[in-house]
Amino acid sequence: MSDSQHLHMSFLSAFQSELAGQDFRNLDTMAWAVTGILLQNTIHLPAWVSCLPDRADAASRERRFRRWLSNPAVGVRQVYQPFVTQALADWSGHPLYIAVDTTSVDNHLVIAQTAALYRGRAVPLAWQVFKRQRVRLSLEQ
């Protein structure tokens, strides 16, 4: 079994136990996406496809990920919340640093994010995307 297949199976097992009741196909694709991100060290979607041991061509594998990312049946909160909740529960007794940040994307979107800081990384807790050109948001937003 290759490294990518071993990592995929580990994620799939964790996802199935934490997200019981979710469609297996969505969990399988999510496990491959996380595997691709970690092994390729990038969020650039075309790089993920090299981790899939599939006979389909690269364009077909990339379409699989794009369809999954735009699938309305895949609820971000449903998928993400159990893992963040567990991580924060295990964090008790340690200081928790929270950061609030905004980032502009393509000069017409702004992502506002609240994140826990851990080992020099920001682990997203909540985020909201706004259609606007300026990074500055009002307090209400």
Phi and psi in radians as a Rosetta constraint file:
Dihedral C 1 N 2 CA 2 C 2 CIRCULARHARMONIC -1.276 0.35
Dihedral N 2 CA 2 C 2 N 3 CIRCULARHARMONIC 2.906 0.35
Dihedral C 2 N 3 CA 3 C 3 CIRCULARHARMONIC -1.018 0.35
Dihedral N 3 CA 3 C 3 N 4 CIRCULARHARMONIC -0.741 0.35
Dihedral C 3 N 4 CA 4 C 4 CIRCULARHARMONIC -1.145 0.35
Dihedral N 4 CA 4 C 4 N 5 CIRCULARHARMONIC -0.700 0.35
Dihedral C 4 N 5 CA 5 C 5 CIRCULARHARMONIC -1.178 0.35
Dihedral N 5 CA 5 C 5 N 6 CIRCULARHARMONIC -0.696 0.35
Dihedral C 5 N 6 CA 6 C 6 CIRCULARHARMONIC -1.118 0.35
Dihedral N 6 CA 6 C 6 N 7 CIRCULARHARMONIC -0.807 0.35
Dihedral C 6 N 7 CA 7 C 7 CIRCULARHARMONIC -1.114 0.35
Dihedral N 7 CA 7 C 7 N 8 CIRCULARHARMONIC -0.752 0.35
Dihedral C 7 N 8 CA 8 C 8 CIRCULARHARMONIC -1.009 0.35
Dihedral N 8 CA 8 C 8 N 9 CIRCULARHARMONIC -0.805 0.35
Dihedral C 8 N 9 CA 9 C 9 CIRCULARHARMONIC -1.109 0.35
Dihedral N 9 CA 9 C 9 N 10 CIRCULARHARMONIC -0.637 0.35
Dihedral C 9 N 10 CA 10 C 10 CIRCULARHARMONIC -1.110 0.35
Dihedral N 10 CA 10 C 10 N 11 CIRCULARHARMONIC -0.819 0.35
Dihedral C 10 N 11 CA 11 C 11 CIRCULARHARMONIC -1.137 0.35
Dihedral N 11 CA 11 C 11 N 12 CIRCULARHARMONIC -0.771 0.35
Dihedral C 11 N 12 CA 12 C 12 CIRCULARHARMONIC -1.053 0.35
Dihedral N 12 CA 12 C 12 N 13 CIRCULARHARMONIC -0.726 0.35
Dihedral C 12 N 13 CA 13 C 13 CIRCULARHARMONIC -1.077 0.35
Dihedral N 13 CA 13 C 13 N 14 CIRCULARHARMONIC -0.789 0.35
Dihedral C 13 N 14 CA 14 C 14 CIRCULARHARMONIC -1.123 0.35
Dihedral N 14 CA 14 C 14 N 15 CIRCULARHARMONIC -0.752 0.35
Dihedral C 14 N 15 CA 15 C 15 CIRCULARHARMONIC -1.116 0.35
Dihedral N 15 CA 15 C 15 N 16 CIRCULARHARMONIC -0.733 0.35
Dihedral C 15 N 16 CA 16 C 16 CIRCULARHARMONIC -1.135 0.35
Dihedral N 16 CA 16 C 16 N 17 CIRCULARHARMONIC -0.637 0.35
Dihedral C 16 N 17 CA 17 C 17 CIRCULARHARMONIC -1.316 0.35
Dihedral N 17 CA 17 C 17 N 18 CIRCULARHARMONIC -0.644 0.35
Dihedral C 17 N 18 CA 18 C 18 CIRCULARHARMONIC -1.480 0.35
Dihedral N 18 CA 18 C 18 N 19 CIRCULARHARMONIC -0.464 0.35
Dihedral C 18 N 19 CA 19 C 19 CIRCULARHARMONIC -2.096 0.35
Dihedral N 19 CA 19 C 19 N 20 CIRCULARHARMONIC 0.777 0.35
Dihedral C 19 N 20 CA 20 C 20 CIRCULARHARMONIC -0.980 0.35
Dihedral N 20 CA 20 C 20 N 21 CIRCULARHARMONIC 2.428 0.35
Dihedral C 20 N 21 CA 21 C 21 CIRCULARHARMONIC 1.691 0.35
Dihedral N 21 CA 21 C 21 N 22 CIRCULARHARMONIC -0.253 0.35
Dihedral C 21 N 22 CA 22 C 22 CIRCULARHARMONIC -1.372 0.35
Dihedral N 22 CA 22 C 22 N 23 CIRCULARHARMONIC 2.666 0.35
Dihedral C 22 N 23 CA 23 C 23 CIRCULARHARMONIC -1.063 0.35
Dihedral N 23 CA 23 C 23 N 24 CIRCULARHARMONIC 2.211 0.35
Dihedral C 23 N 24 CA 24 C 24 CIRCULARHARMONIC -0.988 0.35
Dihedral N 24 CA 24 C 24 N 25 CIRCULARHARMONIC -0.692 0.35
Dihedral C 24 N 25 CA 25 C 25 CIRCULARHARMONIC -1.077 0.35
Dihedral N 25 CA 25 C 25 N 26 CIRCULARHARMONIC -0.687 0.35
Dihedral C 25 N 26 CA 26 C 26 CIRCULARHARMONIC -1.192 0.35
Dihedral N 26 CA 26 C 26 N 27 CIRCULARHARMONIC -0.696 0.35
Dihedral C 26 N 27 CA 27 C 27 CIRCULARHARMONIC -1.152 0.35
Dihedral N 27 CA 27 C 27 N 28 CIRCULARHARMONIC -0.684 0.35
Dihedral C 27 N 28 CA 28 C 28 CIRCULARHARMONIC -1.096 0.35
Dihedral N 28 CA 28 C 28 N 29 CIRCULARHARMONIC -0.811 0.35
Dihedral C 28 N 29 CA 29 C 29 CIRCULARHARMONIC -1.144 0.35
Dihedral N 29 CA 29 C 29 N 30 CIRCULARHARMONIC -0.690 0.35
Dihedral C 29 N 30 CA 30 C 30 CIRCULARHARMONIC -1.102 0.35
Dihedral N 30 CA 30 C 30 N 31 CIRCULARHARMONIC -0.702 0.35
Dihedral C 30 N 31 CA 31 C 31 CIRCULARHARMONIC -1.093 0.35
Dihedral N 31 CA 31 C 31 N 32 CIRCULARHARMONIC -0.691 0.35
Dihedral C 31 N 32 CA 32 C 32 CIRCULARHARMONIC -1.193 0.35
Dihedral N 32 CA 32 C 32 N 33 CIRCULARHARMONIC -0.658 0.35
Dihedral C 32 N 33 CA 33 C 33 CIRCULARHARMONIC -1.095 0.35
Dihedral N 33 CA 33 C 33 N 34 CIRCULARHARMONIC -0.825 0.35
Dihedral C 33 N 34 CA 34 C 34 CIRCULARHARMONIC -1.119 0.35
Dihedral N 34 CA 34 C 34 N 35 CIRCULARHARMONIC -0.704 0.35
Dihedral C 34 N 35 CA 35 C 35 CIRCULARHARMONIC -1.039 0.35
Dihedral N 35 CA 35 C 35 N 36 CIRCULARHARMONIC -0.816 0.35
Dihedral C 35 N 36 CA 36 C 36 CIRCULARHARMONIC -1.079 0.35
Dihedral N 36 CA 36 C 36 N 37 CIRCULARHARMONIC -0.755 0.35
Dihedral C 36 N 37 CA 37 C 37 CIRCULARHARMONIC -1.062 0.35
Dihedral N 37 CA 37 C 37 N 38 CIRCULARHARMONIC -0.803 0.35
Dihedral C 37 N 38 CA 38 C 38 CIRCULARHARMONIC -1.239 0.35
Dihedral N 38 CA 38 C 38 N 39 CIRCULARHARMONIC -0.763 0.35
Dihedral C 38 N 39 CA 39 C 39 CIRCULARHARMONIC -1.293 0.35
Dihedral N 39 CA 39 C 39 N 40 CIRCULARHARMONIC -0.574 0.35
Dihedral C 39 N 40 CA 40 C 40 CIRCULARHARMONIC -1.602 0.35
Dihedral N 40 CA 40 C 40 N 41 CIRCULARHARMONIC -0.202 0.35
Dihedral C 40 N 41 CA 41 C 41 CIRCULARHARMONIC 1.013 0.35
Dihedral N 41 CA 41 C 41 N 42 CIRCULARHARMONIC 0.679 0.35
Dihedral C 41 N 42 CA 42 C 42 CIRCULARHARMONIC -2.712 0.35
Dihedral N 42 CA 42 C 42 N 43 CIRCULARHARMONIC 2.698 0.35
Dihedral C 42 N 43 CA 43 C 43 CIRCULARHARMONIC -1.669 0.35
Dihedral N 43 CA 43 C 43 N 44 CIRCULARHARMONIC 0.096 0.35
Dihedral C 43 N 44 CA 44 C 44 CIRCULARHARMONIC -1.222 0.35
Dihedral N 44 CA 44 C 44 N 45 CIRCULARHARMONIC 1.889 0.35
Dihedral C 44 N 45 CA 45 C 45 CIRCULARHARMONIC -0.917 0.35
Dihedral N 45 CA 45 C 45 N 46 CIRCULARHARMONIC -0.787 0.35
Dihedral C 45 N 46 CA 46 C 46 CIRCULARHARMONIC -1.035 0.35
Dihedral N 46 CA 46 C 46 N 47 CIRCULARHARMONIC -0.419 0.35
Dihedral C 46 N 47 CA 47 C 47 CIRCULARHARMONIC -1.252 0.35
Dihedral N 47 CA 47 C 47 N 48 CIRCULARHARMONIC -0.473 0.35
Dihedral C 47 N 48 CA 48 C 48 CIRCULARHARMONIC -1.128 0.35
Dihedral N 48 CA 48 C 48 N 49 CIRCULARHARMONIC -0.569 0.35
Dihedral C 48 N 49 CA 49 C 49 CIRCULARHARMONIC -1.084 0.35
Dihedral N 49 CA 49 C 49 N 50 CIRCULARHARMONIC -0.427 0.35
Dihedral C 49 N 50 CA 50 C 50 CIRCULARHARMONIC -1.196 0.35
Dihedral N 50 CA 50 C 50 N 51 CIRCULARHARMONIC -0.271 0.35
Dihedral C 50 N 51 CA 51 C 51 CIRCULARHARMONIC -1.490 0.35
Dihedral N 51 CA 51 C 51 N 52 CIRCULARHARMONIC -0.311 0.35
Dihedral C 51 N 52 CA 52 C 52 CIRCULARHARMONIC -1.393 0.35
Dihedral N 52 CA 52 C 52 N 53 CIRCULARHARMONIC 2.060 0.35
Dihedral C 52 N 53 CA 53 C 53 CIRCULARHARMONIC -1.438 0.35
Dihedral N 53 CA 53 C 53 N 54 CIRCULARHARMONIC 1.303 0.35
Dihedral C 53 N 54 CA 54 C 54 CIRCULARHARMONIC -2.184 0.35
Dihedral N 54 CA 54 C 54 N 55 CIRCULARHARMONIC 2.603 0.35
Dihedral C 54 N 55 CA 55 C 55 CIRCULARHARMONIC -1.422 0.35
Dihedral N 55 CA 55 C 55 N 56 CIRCULARHARMONIC -0.253 0.35
Dihedral C 55 N 56 CA 56 C 56 CIRCULARHARMONIC -1.186 0.35
Dihedral N 56 CA 56 C 56 N 57 CIRCULARHARMONIC 2.690 0.35
Dihedral C 56 N 57 CA 57 C 57 CIRCULARHARMONIC -1.241 0.35
Dihedral N 57 CA 57 C 57 N 58 CIRCULARHARMONIC 2.904 0.35
Dihedral C 57 N 58 CA 58 C 58 CIRCULARHARMONIC -1.033 0.35
Dihedral N 58 CA 58 C 58 N 59 CIRCULARHARMONIC -0.681 0.35
Dihedral C 58 N 59 CA 59 C 59 CIRCULARHARMONIC -1.102 0.35
Dihedral N 59 CA 59 C 59 N 60 CIRCULARHARMONIC -0.692 0.35
Dihedral C 59 N 60 CA 60 C 60 CIRCULARHARMONIC -1.161 0.35
Dihedral N 60 CA 60 C 60 N 61 CIRCULARHARMONIC -0.710 0.35
Dihedral C 60 N 61 CA 61 C 61 CIRCULARHARMONIC -1.164 0.35
Dihedral N 61 CA 61 C 61 N 62 CIRCULARHARMONIC -0.664 0.35
Dihedral C 61 N 62 CA 62 C 62 CIRCULARHARMONIC -1.146 0.35
Dihedral N 62 CA 62 C 62 N 63 CIRCULARHARMONIC -0.697 0.35
Dihedral C 62 N 63 CA 63 C 63 CIRCULARHARMONIC -1.066 0.35
Dihedral N 63 CA 63 C 63 N 64 CIRCULARHARMONIC -0.644 0.35
Dihedral C 63 N 64 CA 64 C 64 CIRCULARHARMONIC -1.013 0.35
Dihedral N 64 CA 64 C 64 N 65 CIRCULARHARMONIC -0.811 0.35
Dihedral C 64 N 65 CA 65 C 65 CIRCULARHARMONIC -1.158 0.35
Dihedral N 65 CA 65 C 65 N 66 CIRCULARHARMONIC -0.719 0.35
Dihedral C 65 N 66 CA 66 C 66 CIRCULARHARMONIC -1.103 0.35
Dihedral N 66 CA 66 C 66 N 67 CIRCULARHARMONIC -0.725 0.35
Dihedral C 66 N 67 CA 67 C 67 CIRCULARHARMONIC -1.103 0.35
Dihedral N 67 CA 67 C 67 N 68 CIRCULARHARMONIC -0.729 0.35
Dihedral C 67 N 68 CA 68 C 68 CIRCULARHARMONIC -1.110 0.35
Dihedral N 68 CA 68 C 68 N 69 CIRCULARHARMONIC -0.757 0.35
Dihedral C 68 N 69 CA 69 C 69 CIRCULARHARMONIC -1.126 0.35
Dihedral N 69 CA 69 C 69 N 70 CIRCULARHARMONIC -0.506 0.35
Dihedral C 69 N 70 CA 70 C 70 CIRCULARHARMONIC -1.759 0.35
Dihedral N 70 CA 70 C 70 N 71 CIRCULARHARMONIC 0.118 0.35
Dihedral C 70 N 71 CA 71 C 71 CIRCULARHARMONIC -1.277 0.35
Dihedral N 71 CA 71 C 71 N 72 CIRCULARHARMONIC 2.033 0.35
Dihedral C 71 N 72 CA 72 C 72 CIRCULARHARMONIC -1.153 0.35
Dihedral N 72 CA 72 C 72 N 73 CIRCULARHARMONIC -0.294 0.35
Dihedral C 72 N 73 CA 73 C 73 CIRCULARHARMONIC -1.358 0.35
Dihedral N 73 CA 73 C 73 N 74 CIRCULARHARMONIC -0.216 0.35
Dihedral C 73 N 74 CA 74 C 74 CIRCULARHARMONIC -1.660 0.35
Dihedral N 74 CA 74 C 74 N 75 CIRCULARHARMONIC 1.794 0.35
Dihedral C 74 N 75 CA 75 C 75 CIRCULARHARMONIC -1.559 0.35
Dihedral N 75 CA 75 C 75 N 76 CIRCULARHARMONIC 2.103 0.35
Dihedral C 75 N 76 CA 76 C 76 CIRCULARHARMONIC -0.998 0.35
Dihedral N 76 CA 76 C 76 N 77 CIRCULARHARMONIC -0.828 0.35
Dihedral C 76 N 77 CA 77 C 77 CIRCULARHARMONIC -1.091 0.35
Dihedral N 77 CA 77 C 77 N 78 CIRCULARHARMONIC -0.761 0.35
Dihedral C 77 N 78 CA 78 C 78 CIRCULARHARMONIC -1.042 0.35
Dihedral N 78 CA 78 C 78 N 79 CIRCULARHARMONIC -0.655 0.35
Dihedral C 78 N 79 CA 79 C 79 CIRCULARHARMONIC -1.453 0.35
Dihedral N 79 CA 79 C 79 N 80 CIRCULARHARMONIC -0.709 0.35
Dihedral C 79 N 80 CA 80 C 80 CIRCULARHARMONIC -1.484 0.35
Dihedral N 80 CA 80 C 80 N 81 CIRCULARHARMONIC -0.673 0.35
Dihedral C 80 N 81 CA 81 C 81 CIRCULARHARMONIC -1.008 0.35
Dihedral N 81 CA 81 C 81 N 82 CIRCULARHARMONIC -0.766 0.35
Dihedral C 81 N 82 CA 82 C 82 CIRCULARHARMONIC -1.028 0.35
Dihedral N 82 CA 82 C 82 N 83 CIRCULARHARMONIC -0.610 0.35
Dihedral C 82 N 83 CA 83 C 83 CIRCULARHARMONIC -1.333 0.35
Dihedral N 83 CA 83 C 83 N 84 CIRCULARHARMONIC -0.701 0.35
Dihedral C 83 N 84 CA 84 C 84 CIRCULARHARMONIC -1.161 0.35
Dihedral N 84 CA 84 C 84 N 85 CIRCULARHARMONIC -0.729 0.35
Dihedral C 84 N 85 CA 85 C 85 CIRCULARHARMONIC -1.036 0.35
Dihedral N 85 CA 85 C 85 N 86 CIRCULARHARMONIC -0.790 0.35
Dihedral C 85 N 86 CA 86 C 86 CIRCULARHARMONIC -1.125 0.35
Dihedral N 86 CA 86 C 86 N 87 CIRCULARHARMONIC -0.758 0.35
Dihedral C 86 N 87 CA 87 C 87 CIRCULARHARMONIC -1.091 0.35
Dihedral N 87 CA 87 C 87 N 88 CIRCULARHARMONIC -0.741 0.35
Dihedral C 87 N 88 CA 88 C 88 CIRCULARHARMONIC -1.203 0.35
Dihedral N 88 CA 88 C 88 N 89 CIRCULARHARMONIC -0.611 0.35
Dihedral C 88 N 89 CA 89 C 89 CIRCULARHARMONIC -1.104 0.35
Dihedral N 89 CA 89 C 89 N 90 CIRCULARHARMONIC -0.678 0.35
Dihedral C 89 N 90 CA 90 C 90 CIRCULARHARMONIC -1.285 0.35
Dihedral N 90 CA 90 C 90 N 91 CIRCULARHARMONIC -0.198 0.35
Dihedral C 90 N 91 CA 91 C 91 CIRCULARHARMONIC -1.533 0.35
Dihedral N 91 CA 91 C 91 N 92 CIRCULARHARMONIC -0.118 0.35
Dihedral C 91 N 92 CA 92 C 92 CIRCULARHARMONIC -0.961 0.35
Dihedral N 92 CA 92 C 92 N 93 CIRCULARHARMONIC 2.463 0.35
Dihedral C 92 N 93 CA 93 C 93 CIRCULARHARMONIC 1.569 0.35
Dihedral N 93 CA 93 C 93 N 94 CIRCULARHARMONIC -0.088 0.35
Dihedral C 93 N 94 CA 94 C 94 CIRCULARHARMONIC -2.026 0.35
Dihedral N 94 CA 94 C 94 N 95 CIRCULARHARMONIC 2.596 0.35
Dihedral C 94 N 95 CA 95 C 95 CIRCULARHARMONIC -1.122 0.35
Dihedral N 95 CA 95 C 95 N 96 CIRCULARHARMONIC 2.451 0.35
Dihedral C 95 N 96 CA 96 C 96 CIRCULARHARMONIC -2.058 0.35
Dihedral N 96 CA 96 C 96 N 97 CIRCULARHARMONIC 2.086 0.35
Dihedral C 96 N 97 CA 97 C 97 CIRCULARHARMONIC -1.773 0.35
Dihedral N 97 CA 97 C 97 N 98 CIRCULARHARMONIC 2.283 0.35
Dihedral C 97 N 98 CA 98 C 98 CIRCULARHARMONIC -2.000 0.35
Dihedral N 98 CA 98 C 98 N 99 CIRCULARHARMONIC 2.379 0.35
Dihedral C 98 N 99 CA 99 C 99 CIRCULARHARMONIC -2.111 0.35
Dihedral N 99 CA 99 C 99 N 100 CIRCULARHARMONIC 2.533 0.35
Dihedral C 99 N 100 CA 100 C 100 CIRCULARHARMONIC -2.073 0.35
Dihedral N 100 CA 100 C 100 N 101 CIRCULARHARMONIC 2.250 0.35
Dihedral C 100 N 101 CA 101 C 101 CIRCULARHARMONIC -2.506 0.35
Dihedral N 101 CA 101 C 101 N 102 CIRCULARHARMONIC 2.660 0.35
Dihedral C 101 N 102 CA 102 C 102 CIRCULARHARMONIC -2.175 0.35
Dihedral N 102 CA 102 C 102 N 103 CIRCULARHARMONIC 2.573 0.35
Dihedral C 102 N 103 CA 103 C 103 CIRCULARHARMONIC -2.424 0.35
Dihedral N 103 CA 103 C 103 N 104 CIRCULARHARMONIC 2.382 0.35
Dihedral C 103 N 104 CA 104 C 104 CIRCULARHARMONIC -1.617 0.35
Dihedral N 104 CA 104 C 104 N 105 CIRCULARHARMONIC 2.407 0.35
Dihedral C 104 N 105 CA 105 C 105 CIRCULARHARMONIC -2.179 0.35
Dihedral N 105 CA 105 C 105 N 106 CIRCULARHARMONIC 2.169 0.35
Dihedral C 105 N 106 CA 106 C 106 CIRCULARHARMONIC 0.948 0.35
Dihedral N 106 CA 106 C 106 N 107 CIRCULARHARMONIC 0.438 0.35
Dihedral C 106 N 107 CA 107 C 107 CIRCULARHARMONIC 1.037 0.35
Dihedral N 107 CA 107 C 107 N 108 CIRCULARHARMONIC 0.331 0.35
Dihedral C 107 N 108 CA 108 C 108 CIRCULARHARMONIC -2.521 0.35
Dihedral N 108 CA 108 C 108 N 109 CIRCULARHARMONIC -0.018 0.35
Dihedral C 108 N 109 CA 109 C 109 CIRCULARHARMONIC -2.222 0.35
Dihedral N 109 CA 109 C 109 N 110 CIRCULARHARMONIC 2.528 0.35
Dihedral C 109 N 110 CA 110 C 110 CIRCULARHARMONIC -2.214 0.35
Dihedral N 110 CA 110 C 110 N 111 CIRCULARHARMONIC 2.249 0.35
Dihedral C 110 N 111 CA 111 C 111 CIRCULARHARMONIC -1.839 0.35
Dihedral N 111 CA 111 C 111 N 112 CIRCULARHARMONIC 2.103 0.35
Dihedral C 111 N 112 CA 112 C 112 CIRCULARHARMONIC -1.771 0.35
Dihedral N 112 CA 112 C 112 N 113 CIRCULARHARMONIC 2.281 0.35
Dihedral C 112 N 113 CA 113 C 113 CIRCULARHARMONIC -2.360 0.35
Dihedral N 113 CA 113 C 113 N 114 CIRCULARHARMONIC 2.436 0.35
Dihedral C 113 N 114 CA 114 C 114 CIRCULARHARMONIC -1.934 0.35
Dihedral N 114 CA 114 C 114 N 115 CIRCULARHARMONIC 2.246 0.35
Dihedral C 114 N 115 CA 115 C 115 CIRCULARHARMONIC -2.427 0.35
Dihedral N 115 CA 115 C 115 N 116 CIRCULARHARMONIC 2.645 0.35
Dihedral C 115 N 116 CA 116 C 116 CIRCULARHARMONIC -1.546 0.35
Dihedral N 116 CA 116 C 116 N 117 CIRCULARHARMONIC 2.381 0.35
Dihedral C 116 N 117 CA 117 C 117 CIRCULARHARMONIC -1.602 0.35
Dihedral N 117 CA 117 C 117 N 118 CIRCULARHARMONIC 2.213 0.35
Dihedral C 117 N 118 CA 118 C 118 CIRCULARHARMONIC -2.532 0.35
Dihedral N 118 CA 118 C 118 N 119 CIRCULARHARMONIC 2.080 0.35
Dihedral C 118 N 119 CA 119 C 119 CIRCULARHARMONIC 0.881 0.35
Dihedral N 119 CA 119 C 119 N 120 CIRCULARHARMONIC 0.761 0.35
Dihedral C 119 N 120 CA 120 C 120 CIRCULARHARMONIC 1.362 0.35
Dihedral N 120 CA 120 C 120 N 121 CIRCULARHARMONIC 0.126 0.35
Dihedral C 120 N 121 CA 121 C 121 CIRCULARHARMONIC -2.065 0.35
Dihedral N 121 CA 121 C 121 N 122 CIRCULARHARMONIC 2.683 0.35
Dihedral C 121 N 122 CA 122 C 122 CIRCULARHARMONIC -1.763 0.35
Dihedral N 122 CA 122 C 122 N 123 CIRCULARHARMONIC 2.067 0.35
Dihedral C 122 N 123 CA 123 C 123 CIRCULARHARMONIC -1.738 0.35
Dihedral N 123 CA 123 C 123 N 124 CIRCULARHARMONIC 1.929 0.35
Dihedral C 123 N 124 CA 124 C 124 CIRCULARHARMONIC -1.048 0.35
Dihedral N 124 CA 124 C 124 N 125 CIRCULARHARMONIC 2.357 0.35
Dihedral C 124 N 125 CA 125 C 125 CIRCULARHARMONIC -1.855 0.35
Dihedral N 125 CA 125 C 125 N 126 CIRCULARHARMONIC -0.699 0.35
Dihedral C 125 N 126 CA 126 C 126 CIRCULARHARMONIC -2.710 0.35
Dihedral N 126 CA 126 C 126 N 127 CIRCULARHARMONIC 2.631 0.35
Dihedral C 126 N 127 CA 127 C 127 CIRCULARHARMONIC -2.677 0.35
Dihedral N 127 CA 127 C 127 N 128 CIRCULARHARMONIC 2.759 0.35
Dihedral C 127 N 128 CA 128 C 128 CIRCULARHARMONIC -2.513 0.35
Dihedral N 128 CA 128 C 128 N 129 CIRCULARHARMONIC 2.444 0.35
Dihedral C 128 N 129 CA 129 C 129 CIRCULARHARMONIC -1.872 0.35
Dihedral N 129 CA 129 C 129 N 130 CIRCULARHARMONIC 2.314 0.35
Dihedral C 129 N 130 CA 130 C 130 CIRCULARHARMONIC -2.104 0.35
Dihedral N 130 CA 130 C 130 N 131 CIRCULARHARMONIC 2.429 0.35
Dihedral C 130 N 131 CA 131 C 131 CIRCULARHARMONIC -1.533 0.35
Dihedral N 131 CA 131 C 131 N 132 CIRCULARHARMONIC 1.820 0.35
Dihedral C 131 N 132 CA 132 C 132 CIRCULARHARMONIC -2.955 0.35
Dihedral N 132 CA 132 C 132 N 133 CIRCULARHARMONIC 2.864 0.35
Dihedral C 132 N 133 CA 133 C 133 CIRCULARHARMONIC -1.640 0.35
Dihedral N 133 CA 133 C 133 N 134 CIRCULARHARMONIC -0.505 0.35
Dihedral C 133 N 134 CA 134 C 134 CIRCULARHARMONIC -1.647 0.35
Dihedral N 134 CA 134 C 134 N 135 CIRCULARHARMONIC 2.494 0.35
Dihedral C 134 N 135 CA 135 C 135 CIRCULARHARMONIC -1.291 0.35
Dihedral N 135 CA 135 C 135 N 136 CIRCULARHARMONIC -0.479 0.35
Dihedral C 135 N 136 CA 136 C 136 CIRCULARHARMONIC -1.197 0.35
Dihedral N 136 CA 136 C 136 N 137 CIRCULARHARMONIC 2.233 0.35
Dihedral C 136 N 137 CA 137 C 137 CIRCULARHARMONIC -2.018 0.35
Dihedral N 137 CA 137 C 137 N 138 CIRCULARHARMONIC 2.703 0.35
Dihedral C 137 N 138 CA 138 C 138 CIRCULARHARMONIC -1.290 0.35
Dihedral N 138 CA 138 C 138 N 139 CIRCULARHARMONIC 2.832 0.35
Dihedral C 138 N 139 CA 139 C 139 CIRCULARHARMONIC -1.078 0.35
Dihedral N 139 CA 139 C 139 N 140 CIRCULARHARMONIC -0.627 0.35
Dihedral C 139 N 140 CA 140 C 140 CIRCULARHARMONIC -1.104 0.35
Dihedral N 140 CA 140 C 140 N 141 CIRCULARHARMONIC -0.682 0.35
